[in-house]
Amino acid sequence: MIGVFMRSVFVVIPFFLLGIGFSQTADSVTESIQDRARSFLEDSLKDKNPDTRRHAVQALGLVSAREPYLSELEAMLDDKDVEVRLATITSLIDLKSGRTVPALRKALDSDVPEVSFAAAKALWTLHEPLGREALISVLSGDAKTSSGFITKEKRQALRMLHTPKTMFMFAIQQGANFAPIPGLGAGVSSLQGILSDPSVSGRAATALLLSTDRDPDVLQALQDALTDKDWSVRAAAVHAIAVRNDPGLESDLVPLLEDKKEAVRVRAAAGYLRLESIQSTGLKKTITSRK
């Protein structure tokens, strides 16, 4: 019996050791792949080609908010290429780490208008008061001289900033609150018409982003924008006031019926009729109950 037992042991042990070897090999393979992936990302972040760095930053948004990836991503806010920095901001929003807001506040102080504007939008989508204040400052131009986080020079640069047509889609994806009202359109075609013009400014797009914000400072900024020299800002302000669905604002749109720009005039007419319809029908109570 002892002999049979010993033979069994000698048969089993090699398989047992072989299993351990396979396990160690599998672990080694996994670690090797992980090392390759990390190394590839790190090399891409340091690549001389800005497109390679941008792709790497975009890819970091797929990784969970853990180290060393989070620190590597935050460091890219100092990249010399603007597109890389913009991609970094987008990835930071995706990760929604506890360090996202402080990093975006840093980006808000950037000397590059595109980066500051992107950080302001990002902070706004995260419901950070600083983001709203920054956007109001952009919309108001030089009127808000007390805002310390955006200098007069930076506001002037932001005034001239052109915004791509996809910006409003960014706002929708980040949860901008455009609640549909029965019997009233959402004004999507009007939005597309404003944003599709190649001369549309960042301030016009900002007015659209703030359309449904009920803060009194936002409303004041939109009312001031109705007399702006830039037609796209006036058109956006008219649109924004119309979709606030407040009949008390219809008188603000009347002067714009005589605007020299057709795109502004037609929106003022439509906006006035929209608010007048709300005033004269039961829609006013419906809208009020939703606020």
Sequence and secondary structure as in RCSB ss.txt:
>XXXX:A:sequence
MIGVFMRSVFVVIPFFLLGIGFSQTADSVTESIQDRARSFLEDSLKDKNPDTRRHAVQALGLVSAREPYLSELEA
MLDDKDVEVRLATITSLIDLKSGRTVPALRKALDSDVPEVSFAAAKALWTLHEPLGREALISVLSGDAKTSSGFI
TKEKRQALRMLHTPKTMFMFAIQQGANFAPIPGLGAGVSSLQGILSDPSVSGRAATALLLSTDRDPDVLQALQDA
LTDKDWSVRAAAVHAIAVRNDPGLESDLVPLLEDKKEAVRVRAAAGYLRLESIQSTGLKKTITSRK
>XXXX:A:secstr
 HHHHHHHHHHHHHHHHHHHHHHHHHHHHHHHHHHHHHHHHHHHHT SSHHHHHHHHHHHTTS S TTHHHHHHH
GGG S HHHHHHHHHHHHHH  TTHHHHHHHHHT SSHHHHHHHHHHHHHTT HHHHHHHHHHHHGGG TT TTS
 HHHHHHHHT B  TTHHHHHHHTT     BTTB   HHHHHHHHTSTT BHHHHHHHHTTT   HHHHHHHHHH
TT SSHHHHHHHHHHHHTTT GGGHHHHGGGGG SSHHHHHHHHHHHHHHHHHHHSTHHHHHHHH 
